[in-house]
Amino acid sequence: MIHAFFTAVQDAAAVGTPGLGLLGGGLAIGLTVIGAGMGIGRIGGAAAEGIARQPEAAGNIQTAAIILAALIEGAALFGLGLTFLKF
């Protein structure tokens, strides 16, 4: 559903309505950042809960959480890059 909306906005921008294209770009950037923030928040919460339950495994949990957060940030930057290339 959201993809169809973005496609319609991009088509309208191609026809000659530049404001709609910028609106679509802003929505794409916003959703990308919100999704990344939610993912990193879930990782942080799960890591804190895991460390609270098993303090002796804190090093391993922290390492895994940092790697996962970096992967999510990479995906978010990829999405932002595609959005900037489109607009």
C-alpha positions in Angstrom: 0.0 0.0 0.0 2.8 2.5 0.9 4.8 1.4 -2.2 1.8 2.2 -4.4 1.5 5.6 -2.7 5.1 6.4 -3.3 4.8 5.3 -6.9 1.8 7.5 -7.5 3.7 10.5 -6.0 6.7 9.8 -8.2 4.6 9.5 -11.3 2.9 12.8 -10.4 6.3 14.4 -10.0 7.4 13.1 -13.4 4.4 14.7 -15.0 5.3 18.2 -13.8 4.3 18.6 -10.2 7.6 19.0 -8.4 6.0 19.5 -4.9 4.6 16.0 -4.9 8.0 14.6 -5.7 9.6 16.4 -2.8 6.7 15.2 -0.6 7.4 11.6 -1.6 11.1 12.0 -1.0 10.5 13.5 2.5 8.1 10.6 3.4 10.7 8.0 2.2 13.5 9.6 4.2 11.2 9.9 7.3 10.1 6.3 7.1 13.6 5.1 6.6 14.8 6.9 9.7 11.8 5.8 11.8 12.3 2.2 10.8 16.0 2.3 11.7 15.3 3.9 15.0 12.7 1.3 15.9 15.1 -1.5 15.0 18.0 -0.1 17.0 15.7 0.5 19.9 14.5 -3.1 19.9 18.1 -4.3 19.8 19.1 -2.0 22.7 16.1 -3.1 24.8 16.8 -6.8 24.1 20.5 -6.4 24.9 19.7 -4.6 28.2 17.3 -7.4 29.1 19.8 -10.1 28.2 22.6 -8.5 30.2 20.2 -8.1 33.2 19.3 -11.8 33.0 22.8 -13.0 32.5 25.5 -10.5 33.5 28.4 -12.9 32.8 27.5 -12.8 29.1 27.5 -9.0 28.9 30.5 -8.9 26.6 29.1 -11.3 24.0 25.7 -9.6 24.1 27.2 -6.1 23.7 29.3 -7.3 20.7 26.3 -8.9 19.0 24.1 -5.8 19.7 26.7 -3.4 18.2 27.1 -5.5 15.1 23.4 -5.7 14.6 23.0 -2.0 15.1 25.7 -1.3 12.5 23.9 -3.6 10.0 20.6 -1.7 10.6 22.4 1.6 10.2 23.9 0.4 6.9 20.5 -0.6 5.6 19.1 2.8 6.6 22.0 4.6 4.9 21.4 2.6 1.8 17.7 3.5 1.8 18.6 7.2 2.3 21.1 7.0 -0.5 18.5 5.6 -2.9 16.1 8.3 -1.9 18.6 11.0 -2.6 19.5 9.5 -5.9 15.8 9.4 -6.9 15.2 13.1 -6.1 
